[in-house]
Amino acid sequence: MQCGIVGLPNVGKSTLFNCLSNAKAQAANFPFCTIEPNVGVITVPDERLNVLESLVKPNRIVPTNIEIVDIAGLVKGASKGEGLGNQFLANIRQTDAIIHVLRCFEDENIIHVDGSVNPLRDKEIIDTELQLKDLDSVEKKLQKVSRAAKTGDKEMIKVENTLLKYKAHLDDGKSVRTLEVTDNEKEHVEDLCLLTAKPVMYVCNVDEASVVNGNKFVELVREAVKNENAEVLIISAAIESEISGLDSYEDRIAFLNDLGLTESGVAKLIRASYKLLNLITYFTAGVQEVRAWTIDRGFKAPQAAGVIHTDFERGFIKADVIAYEDFKKYGSESACREAGALRMEGKEYIVNDGDVMHFKFNV
């Protein structure tokens, strides 16, 4: 699963990406310094792993991860191929969710492609380009579908009505994610992989003085996106860059405490990205290893087992399940069993975030 970091040139995307990943995107004070998308595999911080490690004392612990993609800066006219527009739009189409970085700080030493700091204008530029590209996709399909609908094909008439609904929404300058549609209507446009249908999170890149409480730019962003069902995070890429340069965990904590922070912006961003992708974590815990596994929210036990190995799903019999809080409370699998906190679940069990699981299968 991938989140794509997007934004205008010089808003701090690549600096933030460098802090997220060991992959080093070039961070420079000029547009288009990131020409090819950089992909980083990011470990998801999870305190529950540390607790399980202290209880089970395994040979190793294996955290879960997600992929973050740093995508080239977009400019006005991208939907028509301006700048790196075509490439940008193709790269973002492949991601599952969008992290939209907005510049919310003033610094005369860092140029802005439009000459001044205005996060709402910046947001609108990218929104408009993505909406125009989606509108183009919808209109092209509508031309083909309308011809078939004229013959009286009932299914094509339904698809045509759906496309007209999407077209009207995009014509109004609104992103697809804010359009209320049925599951059947979503299926009618699934093949288009619409860019503005992707879930989005806004990251306000602020200066050090604004990292705790935000500033006037952050408030403008919050007000502008209040109806989008989107999260707004406050991060200082400059501070995160300083933190990533510190060698020890203790030094990083001390640095954060001095700023009035309890955790780094990067940690918040990774967890928020995980949530944005609608992912949850379950655990396997044994002497060999304690491991976190990533699954989609709503997965049933056999699907969760299939993430470990396809044979586990194919030959699934049952799963022993312990809720994380129970494992933490009783301290071991055997103690949970004695306390009646270990359950045997079948094929219809929907896995919960934090479940500690052991699968029985036969192929």
Buried (B, 14 or more C-beta within 10 A) or exposed (E): BBBBBBBBBBBBBBBBBBBBBEBEBEBEEEBBBBEEBBBBEBBBBBEBBEBBBEBBEBEEBBBBBBBBBBBBBBBBBBBEEEBBBBBBBEBBBEBBBBBBBBBBBEEEEBEBBBEEBBBBEBBBBBBBBBBBBBBBBBBEBBEEBBEBBEEEBEEBBBBBEBBBBBBEBBEEEBBBBEBEBEEEBBEBBEEBEBBBBBBBBBBBBBBEEBBEEBBEBBEBBBEBBEEBEBBBBBBBBBBBBBBBEBEEEEEBBEBBEEBEBEEBBBBBBBBBBBBBBEBBBBBBBEEEBBBBBBBBEEBBBBBBBBBBEEEBBEBBBBBBBBBBEBBBEBEEBEBBEEEEBBBEBEBEBEBEEBBBBBBEBEE
